[in-house]
Every structure is written in C-alpha cells, then in structure tokens.
Amino acid sequence: MTQPTPLDSVSTLYGAPLSLYTGRARSYLIKAGIPYRETMPITEHYLTNVSPLAGGRQSMPTLELPDGGVIRDGVAIIDHFEKHRSHEFSPTTPKQRIVSRLFDVVGAEGLLRPAMHYRWDFPEQNLAFLQYHFQAAMPRGPGRKERADKAMDRMRSAGKAFGAVPETFETIETHYIEFLKILDSHFLDQPYLLGGKPSVADFGMLAPLHAHLGRDPGPLSLMQAHAIRVFRWVERMNRPELDVGEFEIQNGQYLAADEIPDSLVDVLKHIAIDFVPETQAAAACINDWISQQDDLEPGTACPRGVGMANFQLRGVTINALAQPFRFYLLKRVQDEFESLDKQQQEDVTSLLDACDMNGLLKTTLSREIGRLNNLEVWL
Ligand SMILES: N[C@@H](CCC(=O)N[C@@H](CS)C(=O)NCC(=O)O)C(=O)O
C-alpha cells in the first residue's frame, strides 16, 4: 500500500465548492498532480495566520504552501506553479500562447453575466442548494444562517452589477445557449481547448463553467441538455488523468504546428460579441476614473470595480461593473503579443481579425496594474 502524504507536506487550498475562482486553481492542482487539501477559509488558523499574509483580503482561492508561504488569487497560484514547474500548461507557439492568455481573461471576466444570472435568478432550481453551500462557508457557531443570508444578498446584487437585470435576462440566455452550442462543437474532436492537453486557457474557462454554470442545479441541467461535450470537459478538468477515452486524439499534446482549429475561432468570435464592446466600455470608464484621482499613489490597491460601463449586446443596453482586474489580465495578452517577432505578430493579427478580437490589443488603461503583498495595485 502507498503511504499517505503527510499533511504538513501538502499545500492547503482555501476555497469552496461553489466558488467560481476556486474551480480554476483546484483544477490546476489536480491536473498538475500537486498534493493539496482543500478547506473553507473559516478556520482560526486561516483568519489569524493566512489572511494577513494575503493582503488582508479574504478571497477564494488562497493557497498556503507547505513552507507557510501564502498566495492569494487563482491567477497568481497558477503563475507560481507554472514558473516552478517548467510552464507545463503554457503552450509555447505564438498563436497558442496568445489564445491561451486570452481565454484566461475571458474565463475570469467574460462569462460573469450568465454565471451570476443562472445562479441567482432561478431560485426554484437553485435556492436550497445555494443555502446549503453558503451556510457551509460561514464560520461555525451561532448565526451561521443569518450570515449566509447576508452573503447571499451581497452576491445577488453582484449579479445585477454585471448586467443581469430583468430587461436583459432574455438576451443573456439566448447568447449563453448559443455560446454553449458553439463550444460543444469544438469538443466534438478536441478534448481540451488547444488539443490533447489542458492549458491555462482551459483553467481560465473552467472558472465560470464549473461552480456556477456546470454545478448549480439549474444551469447544470441546461448544460447537460444543450452541451453534453462541455459537461464532459468540466468533468474531465476535475480529474487527474487526461480522461480522453472517447477521442481519436490520445497524445496528450497541444495541436501541432501552432494550429488554432476553426471550431475555436468560432468560439472566440462568439465571445467577441460582448467581450470586445464591454472591454472597450470598461476601459473608457476606468480611464475616466483614473483621470479624476488626485492621489493614486503607486502601490494603492485596485478596487474591485470603479463604475458602471454600458454597451450594446444584441440590441439591448447592458450596464456592467468596470473591473480593473480584467485589464491586469488583458495586459498579459498584450505583453505576450509584444514579445513576438514581426512575422508572428502578423500571424496573430490575422487570427485575431478572424475572431473579431483585434481591438483588444490596443485597449489599455492609462495606469498599469501590478501585484504587491498579494493584492493588485496601481503602478
Ligand atoms: N482574481 C481573483 C478573485 C477571487 C474572488 O473574487 N473570489 C471570490 C469568490 S469566487 C471572493 O472570494 N470574493 C470575495 C472577495 O473578493 O472579497 C482570482 O482569480 O482568484
């Protein structure tokens, strides 16, 4: 019998089953074979020792390494292991590098509207499930239910802040079901977004498609009805093995010759419909906010959102929170592009043109964002 790994030699993932961003980090740890245990961020140890090292921000996921080091934020957790493990899940060819970083932004920010709508606006299907999980994520002891109710109210309002209000419900639903079907077609031939092996693109996209859209009862049944292959991918992303038994592709490799299959171009084209105008509107809103700040000292923590940006989606106006974090990730796509040679940049530009996403390369904030003490800060 194999000896169990001693607990003090494994990392602790502070997260929760219903947390969107925990899903990305958990999947990475599973696929990379990194020993970890998962617990909710409600223990005395977390509050006293871990949270202060996480910039004082109690967000999920946060990882405590065996040596006591703490990493807050799913992107930073993956960056840490990619750096120390030879970038095992980062493609190396130009188009795949750009596309994987792009999906990382889209996963973090681009599907929050359907994720929040399908979680919060279908109480007949989801409420009991959500109550159970929110209570479980509150500190043990008296008042758990009341605290959970308050946290649920906060998250319900957050759904509205991403633009899910009764006037937009129908548009969000039509758009999401269309997206699911297009993504499902991609998984006809490919087990993962870039071929036979998961990449940062898959981990990014898993964030919204797991806890919210692929696990809460209402959206889970939608996914199973409209997109069996997307459902299987969600399952696959939570298994340590490649789990590709049904596919011709068995090599555990990214697609050869830097290929981006047409099925993935179709997915990106559909994402562009709201992601591009929303990103442009958010940049304008945040840049306007920056121009009004007299004392935005370097090192100041970035707020989660700075105002509401509005844009058109299928003839309907959407008002959504403009979040600086989107641009922290988008800058990584732009930096990756800058690091390419001229010919590679031309190839990538043609690809992004075909995806209607070229505008993203020039959509920037007037202040850059970095990380300090586990927080995103203005540079
Ligand atoms: N950018 C972070 C965001 C983490 C995050 O927002 N997590 C949510 C739960 S899924 C949370 O903890 N929200 C409370 C907070 O941010 O204070 C990541 O990618 O991990």
The ligand as a MOL file (V3000), in Angstrom:
LIG
                    3D

  0  0  0     0  0            999 V3000
M  V30 BEGIN CTAB
M  V30 COUNTS 20 19 0 0 0
M  V30 BEGIN ATOM
M  V30 1 N -8.9980 37.4960 -9.0380 0
M  V30 2 C -9.2730 36.5360 -8.0090 0
M  V30 3 C -10.6440 36.7300 -7.4950 0
M  V30 4 C -11.0690 35.8230 -6.3740 0
M  V30 5 C -12.5040 36.1080 -5.9860 0
M  V30 6 O -13.0660 37.1430 -6.3280 0
M  V30 7 N -13.1190 35.1670 -5.2840 0
M  V30 8 C -14.4650 35.3510 -4.7900 0
M  V30 9 C -15.1400 34.0070 -4.6210 0
M  V30 10 S -15.2370 33.0730 -6.1200 0
M  V30 11 C -14.3420 36.0040 -3.4300 0
M  V30 12 O -13.6710 35.4780 -2.5740 0
M  V30 13 N -14.9580 37.1550 -3.2630 0
M  V30 14 C -14.8740 37.9020 -2.0390 0
M  V30 15 C -13.7880 38.9750 -2.1030 0
M  V30 16 O -13.1770 39.1570 -3.1620 0
M  V30 17 O -13.5700 39.6300 -1.1000 0
M  V30 18 C -8.9910 35.1170 -8.5510 0
M  V30 19 O -8.8920 34.9500 -9.7860 0
M  V30 20 O -8.8080 34.2200 -7.7550 0
M  V30 END ATOM
M  V30 BEGIN BOND
M  V30 1 1 1 2
M  V30 2 1 2 3
M  V30 3 1 2 18
M  V30 4 1 3 4
M  V30 5 1 4 5
M  V30 6 2 5 6
M  V30 7 1 5 7
M  V30 8 1 7 8
M  V30 9 1 8 9
M  V30 10 1 8 11
M  V30 11 1 9 10
M  V30 12 2 11 12
M  V30 13 1 11 13
M  V30 14 1 13 14
M  V30 15 1 14 15
M  V30 16 2 15 16
M  V30 17 1 15 17
M  V30 18 2 18 19
M  V30 19 1 18 20
M  V30 END BOND
M  V30 END CTAB
M  END
